[in-house]
Amino acid sequence: MTRVVAQGTFDLLHPGHVHYLEDAATRGDELHAIVARRTNVTHKPAPVLCAEQRRDMVAALAAVDEAHLGHPEDVFVPIERLDPDVIVLGFDQHHDEADIADALAERGIDCRVERASGRDPRYEDELLSSGDIVDRVLKRRGAGCDGDRDDRGHRDEAGERPQ
């Protein structure tokens, strides 16, 4: 049995994430997804959603056999526990395959490191990036755009700001 691991932040789950996980699943018999803890996300803004919610969303996808939370300090702890045959990096993840392979070898973990294929938008206006989704939400519903919204952006049925 070939065990595959995919890892990521998976904040604001979108079609790019689904493609990544489906692609990773084709590389083995069992796909484990590791969801990064907020403390380990240092290369981009902190996730909007809590780690448990992101894990639950990833676990709900058909391609994923099991979803796990990452370790709060050492990202390789779940890798050591799962002992995968293959680690699949996302198409646009910032990780370098050679650096990951070197770190695995230093820890005595014998597995391949591969890169998932990319996915082009399938229809006009499709967003394949959490950052792009956040930017669109802020542009369309951001604070200060409409004085009729309460501090959470809500209106009542008549379009009035709740009291």
Buried (B, 14 or more C-beta within 10 A) or exposed (E): EEBBBBBBBBBBBBBBBBBBBBBBBEBBEBBBBBBBBBEBBEEEEEBBBEBEBBBEBBBEBEBBBEBBBBBEEEBBBBBBEBEBBBBBBBBEBEBEBEEBBEBBEEEEBEBBBBBBEEBEEEEEEEBBEBEBBBEEEEEEEBEEEEEEBEEEBEEEEEEEEEE
